[in-house]
Amino acid sequence: MSRKLVLIVVGGVLLSCVAALALLALVGYADPVFQWAQRRQAMMAVRGGPEIVLEVDADAVQRRAYDLLRRDVVSRLRGARVSFTTRVTGAGIEISAQPDDRQTAMAELRGHFGDTADIKLADDGTVRIGFTAAGLSERVGEAAERSRDVIERRLADLGMKVLVTVQPRESGARLVVQMARTDDPKQLIAFATKPGELGFRLIDVSMAPQNALASPPSNAEVLYGRPESGKEPYLVDKRVIVSGLDLTDAQPGYDQRTNEPIVSFRFNIAGARKFAQATTENVGRPFAIVVDGEVLSAPVIREPITGGSGQISGNFTAQSASALAAVLRHGELPARLKVIEERPAKGQ
């Protein structure tokens, strides 16, 4: 059998297949090849190992989709100078407007969404917009695919070999997580299913948290600290100053003064600007770093924080700091996941 030398011409220069692949890798064209190779390695590592079956919370995906839809609707109608009010229901968004504004609203929304949404004028005069069953199913599938990518990146950072497969279903989707025999299933479940929702929020100092348990202010809520810190209650503003979407990086490390494990983070340009403004306007006031509804830390703003970076401390171990950094670095899960089955390794 004859051997063929594959050559690629770039700018008039002939490259061998090895050099060509290196060039393609640099410009990004070989990414699918390397992704395939990585998944192939993962398949070999997890063969015969335990499996975890996770179910996507389709209702949560729907609620989130409608929340994003409402924001889009509000933006479009404000741009069209329509006077209106909106509310989210289980079936979509209801828009109330004066008769002269209804037709304008309908035309604006149909022009923007086209066939991707179902837009109707109800008998009571409200404009109703929602996703079709196929549209919602598509969003659940997209959330499952993105969740698979987040889980694989999180666990790879922690040195865990996994292979995640999406299984579409008529009413939702499932993820099958295959792991190596040496990995700890309980640890994997904890990291894989953690939502990773991050928010920097101001502390409400108008009353003691204990006094707000029965009736908190409308713009605040009582949240609790980590069990390691005694689950201290905090009265926290509902408004999120900066979220996980504003992070560009998060890394575990150690505080130079105390040598305690911490998580350092860095904001993008927009996040740094928002955080600088908030801390400039609230010097002397505490703010909460909240992950999945739990207050990790609540430092007092001593001076404006304008550098676009900071750190999270709070009785971490080196392992928990690494785990939190991995979760924050790769972002929030697009879907909430529930364990519905644990399958032991083959032969056990």
N, C-alpha and C positions, 0 to 999 in steps of 0.2 A: 504494500500500500504506500503510495507516494505521500510525502509531507508537503504541505503548502505553507508558505510564509505570508501572513496577512499583513498588508501594508496600507497605511492611511496617509493621505496627502494633506498637510496643514501648511498653508502659506507657501506652497511650492516645495516643502520638505517631506521626504518619505520617512515615516516612522514605523518601526517594527510593532507587532501587536502588543508587546510588553510595554514599550514606551507609550504607545497610543492609549492603553488602558490607564496608565499613570496620568496622562494628560486629561483624559476624560474624567478621571476621579477628581482632579483639581477643579475642573469647570462644572462638576456636578452631574454630568451625564451618566456616570457609572453608579450613582446612588442605588438604583433598583438592583443592580448586580450585587453590591455589597450587602444590601438589606436581605436579599435572597440567601447569601452566604451565611449571614448572621442567624437567620431563621433555621437554616439547615443545621448549623452547629447546635442551636437550641433544641431542635428535634432529637438530635443524638443524645444530648445531655439529659433530657427528661424522659427518654424511652422507658416505659414500665414504671415510672414514678407515680406518686399520688396525684389526684386531680381534685380541683374545686370547681363546682358549678355555681356561677353567679347569675342572678336574674336582674335585668334592667327594670327599674321602677318606671314603667311607661307613663303612669299618672304624673309623676314628678317631671318627666320630660315634657309632657303636655303643658303642665302649669308654667314651666320655664319658657316654652315656646310661645305661649300666649302672653307672658309678661314681655318678652322681646317684641312680639307683634304689636302690643299696645304702645310701646315706646316708638315703634316705627310709624304707627297710625298717628300718634300725637304729633310727631315731627312733620309728617306730610300735611296734616290738616292745618297746623299752625302756619306752615309755609304758604298754604292756600288762603290764609286769613279767614278761616271758618271759625265761628263761635260755637263751641261744643263742650260736652262733658263725656267722659268714658267710664266704663266699669268692666272688670273682667268677670266672666261667668264660666261655668263648666263647659260651655259650648263655644266660647270665643270672647269677642269684644262687642259690647253694646255701646253705640254712639248716639247721644241725644243732641239734637240741634233744632233750630228754628226751621220752619218749612222752606224758607228761601235758601238756607244753607245745606239742606239735606241733599239736594240734587248736585250741588257743588261737591259735597263730601263724597257722594257715590261716584261721580265722574273722576275725582282725584284718586280715589282708592282703586277703582277699576283700571285706571291708566297706569298706576304704579304696580299693582300686584298681578294684573292680568288673570290667567287661569290658575295661579298658584294658591288662591284663596277663594272661599265661597262668600260673596257679598250680596246681601239681601236688604230690602226695605220692608220691615215688618208692618203688620196691620196697625200697631200702636204708634207708628211713626219713627221708631228707632231704626238706625242702620246697624245691621249685624254682620260681623266679619269673622270668619273662622276657617280653620284648615279642613280640607276633605279628609276622609278616612285614609286615603292613599298618602296624602300629605303628612299626616301625623305619623303613619307607619314609616315613612321615609325619614322623618326626624328621629324616631326611635332608633332606626338602623344606623343613622349617622352618629348619634350619641354613643351607640355601642362600639362602632369602629374607632371613634376618637378615644373612648375609654380604654380600649385594648391597647392603643399606642401609649397612653399615659401610664398604664399599669406596667407594661413591658419596660419603659424607660425608668420608672421608679425602682423597680426591683433589680434591674441591671445595675443601677447605681449602688445598690446594696450588695452586689455580688451574688444575687440569686438567679439561677438559670431557670427561665420559664418560657413557655410557649402558650400564647393566648389565642383561642379560636372563637370567632363570632358565629353563633347559630341563630339565624333569623327564625322567628316564629310568627304565626298568624296574628297574635295579639301583642307582640313585643319582640324581645331578643334575649339571648343568654350568652354568657361568656364561659368557656371551658378553659380553666387555667391548669396546665400541666406543669409539674415541677420535678426537679431532680430528687432522688431518694434521700439525699443528704439535707435537703431544706426542711425547715420547720413549718408545717402547715398553718399553725396558729399565728406565727409571725407574719407569714405571707398574707393571710386573710386580713390581718390588722392593717398592713401597708397597702394592700390592693384595694380595699373597700373604703379607706379613709377619704372623705370628700375633698379635704384640702382647701376649704373656703376661708380665705384670709381677708381680714378687714382691720384697718387702723381707725379707731373711733374714739371720740372724746368721752371722758367720764362726766356724768351729770352730777354736779355738786350741790344741787338745790335741796336735796334731802338725803338722809342716811339710807343706804340700800335696804336695811331691815324695815324701815318705815314705808318703803315703796313696794314691798312684796305684795300687799293686798291691792294697792291702787297706784301703779307707777304713772308718771307723766305720760301724755300721749306720744311724745317724741322720744321716749326712752324705754328701756327694759332692764330687768335684773338678770345678769349673767353671773356664772360662778368661775372661780379659778380652778387650777388643776388640783387633783387629789393630793399630789405631792406637796402642794402649798396650802393645804387645809381647806380647799373649796370655799375660799372667802367670797362673799357676794359683792358685786359691783353694779352700780346703776350706770348703764352705758347708753349713750345716744344711739338711736337707730341709724342715723346718717353715717355712711361709710366715707371717710375722707379719702383714703387710698385703699385699693383692693389688690388682690393677688395678680390681677391683670396688669398692674403697673410695675411688677417686679421683672427684672432682667436676670437676676441671679440670687441664689441663696446657698451658703456654704457653712458646714460645721467648723467650729474653731474653739479657741479658749480665750477667756477674758485675760488681758495682760496684767491686770491688777490683782485679780482673785484666783486666776488659773482655773476658773469654773468653765464647764462646757457651755458654749453659746451657739447661736445661729446668726451669722452675719448676712445682711441682705443689701441689694442695690436696686434702686428704682430706675425706670426709664425716664426720659426727659419730662414727659407729662406728669408722671408720678412725683418726681423730685420737685417740680414746680408747685403742685398741689400741696405736698407735705410741707414745703417751705412756707407757703402762705398760711397754712393752718397753724403751724407752730409759732410763726411770727405773731399771729393774732391771739394766741392763747398761752403766752408765757405765764408760768405759775400754775397752770391747770394740768391735771393728770390726763393721760390718754391710754386707751386699752388696745393691746395687740390681741386680736380675737381670731382663733382658728377653730372652725366647726362649732361655733357657739360657746367656746371655752376661752376664758381670759388667761393667756399665757403670761402676760406681764402688764403692769400698769404704772409706768414711770411718770414722774412729773416733768413737764417741759421747762427746763431751766433757762434755755435760750433758744432762739430760732435755729432749726435744723435745716441747713441749706445745702449740705454736701451731697444729698441724694443717696445716702447710705446710712446704715445703722446696725444694731444688733438686738437680738431677742435673748433674754436670760430668764431663768425660772426653774431652778432645781433640776436641770437636765443631767442625764448621764451622757457619756460620749456616744453611746449607741442611739439614745433617743434624739440627741441633737442631729446626728447623721440622718436618722429616719425623717425627722421634720424637715431638714434641709432638702432632702430628696423629694419630699411631697411638694414643698413650696416651689422648688426649682422647675418642676415639670408641670405645675399648674393644677387647678381644680379639676376633679373628675366631671366630665360633661353629663354623666348620668349617675344616679344613686343606685348602688348595687346591694343585693341581698344574697347571702349564702343559702342555697336551697339543697345542696348535696355535697358530701365529702366522700370521695372514692379512695380507698387505700391503694398502696402500691401493689402491683400485680405480684402474686405469689405470697401475699401476706394474709 
